[in-house]
Amino acid sequence: MKVRVNPILTNESRLKMRNWRTFALIAIYLVILGGLGTMFFATAYWSLQYGGVDLSEVGRNLFIFLSIIQFLMIYFIVPGFTSNSITAEKERQTFDLLVCTQLTPMNIISGKLFSALNNVVLLIFASLPVYGLVFLLGGVTVGELVKLVLIYLYTAFVYGGYYTFLSSKFKKSQPAVIVSYVLALMFLGLTVIITTIIAGLTQVRNLPLPFPYFLLLNPGSIAEFLYPEVGEVFKAISGGKYPFTGILQGVKFWALSGSINIILSGLALYWASKEVNPLKKGKRSG
């Protein structure tokens, strides 16, 4: 059985692999990640010499440090790749040619999303050798590394769906990129700020803490999938409403957050496909 590959993904992947900028990006990314990891290890090495920690603890701390740094790097790289995926076609005046092909609107959107993120996927897998030092030190399992890769892929594609939708709404890349980064900052920072303010106000008034609904949209909530101890933070700021009871009993915070974001991202891609549909309301079919 012949497997059909999205032609947009195939074509743009070939173009990117022939471009020296792709390899320069990977090199710079690995230098930054490896450099920060080396600095952290050098600092921890001094503690190791004085007997403050053991090798496995250094390896565990290095893994946590690298995972946070790489998560933030990927999270802020994704808007730059996806927010101009559609607007670039409009600026090159090739958008009308694209929608006139036999590809469905959803094929166009999915092809643009996957082609925009293929560099991110390359960065994720190219960085795996950096974690080799972690395994030499110990304190981390292969299963945890697999979970970390899944978190990176989830973050890239789910939040990339939001920014692809924004790209379909704008005609120029600059405003699309700006709005995408504002949205990224809101997801990461504003959700925490709002949750903190609400918690502070309820404590001042001696009221029970409300459930931190806004944190369900925070990309950091997925960290509980890899680090179960993060659940204690959710328990503390939810006023005892987590772990869930009733119909949601047994459901983890990260699972609920991930499910909501996957659904919203799917809806964003669906709306984006409506935006690129030449037969949508307000456009002539001829």
N, C-alpha and C positions, 0 to 999 in steps of 0.2 A: 504494500500500500504506500502510495507516494504522499509524503508529508508536505503540505503547502506552507511556505514561509512567507510572512508579510513582505511584499516587495519593497515597501518603504524602509523597513528594518534592514533588508538585505542591501539595498542601494546605499543607504546612509552609513551603514557599518563599513562597507568597502571604502567609501570616501574617507571616513575617519581613520581607518587603519593605514591609509596611504599618507595621512597628514602627520608631519613631524610633531605637531602640537600635542597630539594624543600621547606620544611617548614622553614628551617633555613634561606634560601634566602628571603622568604616572611617576616619573623620576622625582619631580618636585614634591609630590605627595609623600612618597616613600622617604625622602630625605627629611621632611618635616616630622613625620611620624616616628621614624627611626631615631632622629636626633633628640626629640623630646623623650623617647623611651630610654635612650642612652644616658641622658642627663638624670632622669629619675633613678635609673639603676646605679649610676655613680654616686648619687646622694645616699641611696639605701645601702650601698656597699660599705660606707663609713660606719653605719650603724651595725652592719654585720661584723666588721672587724672588732668592734668593742663588745660584741656578744649581746647586743640588745635584741636582735631578732635572728631567726633561723632562715635557711635558704628557701624553704617552702613558703614562709610568710612573705619574703621578698618577692618571690614569684607571683604570689597571689595579689599583692599590692601593685606590682607592675602590670599584671593583667587588668586589674580594675582601672588603673590610670590610663593604659592604652585604649581600653574599651570606651572610656568616657571621651577621651580626646578624639578618637576616630569617629565616634557617634556624632559629636558636634561638627567635625569636618564634613562628614557626609551630609548631615542635616542642612548645612548652609551651602553646600555645593549643589544640591538637588534643585533649588529654585533657579540657580543660574543656568542650568542645563535645560530645564523644562519650561520655564516661563516664556521663552522665545521660540518654542517649537513650532507654533502656528503663526505667530506674528512675523517670523523671519520669512515665511512663504508669502505673506501679504506684502512685505516690504520689497521682496524680489519680484513681485507681481507674477508669481507662479502659483498662487493659491487657486485661482479659477481653473487653471489647467489640472491641478491636483484633484479638485472635486468633480471634474468632468471625466475622470477615469472610471473604470469598472469597480473600483474599490468602494465599499460601503462607507458611510460616515464613521461608523465605529471602527472599521479597519484602518481608516486614516488616523483617527485619534489614538488607537492602540499602537499603530506603527510608529507614530510620532513619539509617544511616551516611551516605548521600548528602545527606540533608536536614540532618544535623548539620554536615556539612563544606561546605555551599554558601557559608556565610559565609567560610570559609577560602579557597575558590576565588575569591570576590570580592576578598578582601584581596590575594591573589597577583596578580591581573590589574590591580587598582586601583593597585598599587605600581609597575607597569611604567614609567609616566611619570617616576618618580623616577630611573630609570636613564638618562633622557635626557641628563643632565649627563655621564654616563660616556661616552656616544657622542660628545659634543662634544669631550671631551678626547682620545679615541682610546685605543688599546691593548686594545680589546675588540671582538669580532665579534658579529654577530647570532646566529650559531650557538651561541655560548657562552651568550647570554641564553636561547635556546630550551632548552638543556641545563639551565640553572638552573631554569627554570619546571618542567621535567619532574622535577627532583629534588624541588622543593617539593610537587608533586602526588603523587609517589611516597611521600614522607614522610607527608603528610597521610592518604592512604587506607590505606597499609600499616599504619602504627602506629595509625591510627584503628580498624582492624579489631580489634586487641588490646583496646582500651579499650571497644569496643562489646560484645565478649564479656564483659568484666568487668561491664558494665552489666546484661547479661542474668542474671548470677549473683547480683546483690545486689537487695534489696528497697527499699533507701533510697539516695538520691543521695550523701549525705555520705560513707559508707564507700567507695562506688564511686569517687568523685572522689579520695579520699585514696590508695586503693590504686593507682589509675591513675597518679597523679603519682609515687608511690614506684616503680612499674614504669618510668616514663619516666626517672627519675633513675638507676635501675639500668642501663637500656640505655645511657644516655649516659655515666655516670660509673663505675659499678661494673665494667663490662667493661674499662675502661682500668686501673682500680686493680688488678684481678685479674691482668691481663696484665703490668703493671709488677712486681707482687710475684713472679710466676712467673719473669719474666726476671731479676730481681735474685737470686733463690734459685739459679737455674741458673748464673749467672755466678759466684756465691760458691763453688759446688761445682765450677767449671770443667767444666760439662756443656754440651752443645750446646743452643742456644735452641730451645724447642719452637715449633710453629706456633701463632700467636695465634688459636685457635679462637673465643675469647670476643668478639674484635673483629668477627666475622662478624655479630653481633647489634647492634653499635654503629651508630646511625644516621649517624654521621660517615663511615663507610666508603664511602658512596655518593659522597663528595666526589671520589674518584679519577676518577669519570665526567667531571667538569668540569675537575679539576686533576690531570693525569697524574703530576705530580711527587710527589703523595701516595703513589704506589706505591713510591717510594724509602724512605719511612718504613716501609711494610709489609715491604719487603725487609730493612731493617736489624733490625727486631724479630722477624723470623721465622728469623733465623740462616741466611739463604740459601735457605730453602725456598720463597720467592716471588721471581721469577715461577715459576709452577707447571711441573712436568715430568710426563711420563707421560700418563695419561688426561686430566688437566686442563691439559695444555700449551696455551698460548694464551688460557686463560681469565683474565680480570682479577679482582682481588680484589673490586672493586665489583660485578661481575656475579654472582659466587658469593654474596656477601653479600645482594645484592638478590633473587636467586632463592630463597635460603633464607627470607628474611623474607616474600616474597610467598606462598610455600607455607605458612608458619606462620600468616600472617594469614588466608589462605584457610581453613585448618583452624579457626582461632579463630571465623571467621564461620559456618562449618558447625556448630561446637559451639554457638554462640549460637542458631542456628536450631533446634537440638534443644531448647534451654532454653525457647524461646517456643512450642514445639509443644504444643498442648493435649492431644495424644494420646500424649505421651511416657510412658514407664514411670513408674508411680506416680500418674498422673492418670486420672481417670474420663473416658470419652468423652462421657458425658451430662452 
